[in-house]
Structure formats: C-alpha cells, structure tokens
C-alpha cells in the first residue's frame, strides 16, 4: 500500500485541529506546525510518527475536522 502524503497546507490545518482537540502545547501539535512551516523531511517524519501515536479517537476527530 502506498504511503499517504499530506501537503504542507494540510499539515497546517491538521495542526490547528489538534490545537483545538489536544491543546496548542501538545507535542504532536507543535511537531505538525513545525513540519507545515519548514517542509523538511525530518520534521514531516517526526510529525507523522507523533500523529500516528495519538489515541485513535483524537486522530479521527482531527481528520474529521479537515473534511468539514
């Protein structure tokens, strides 16, 4: 299965959704914001890893906010 790529704008929106769900100081929120701003592969990999380690409900809620 091909890995899903998320563009920088989507990461920024996802960071805003997570700021609402988990708080603006949550490590995943901070990592997503940094990845959206820098676009570096290292920041993106870190943000992806942290996002996948969130509780499934938090991930679903954030993704649902993106689809609205």
Steps between C-alpha positions, in 0.01 A plus 500: 500500500634843407575740784266799515672834448352808665591840358626786715166683496318189623755459780435856606124436510559175687716686755215747556252215547730330750552826685124501558486130594824445694616854573751733335791378714447129426818351344311376193345842440840666528661243267228537236529877510878479461466256210247725329730799533830336403390223264817305581490122471629466856223719647236325291617155613496608866152652469366190325642272770348710777165524321482123460575456871194705601193326635282379211214725609720809490630408154148444367376827650784695341447338161126565525569869560705507178217356296254770610 
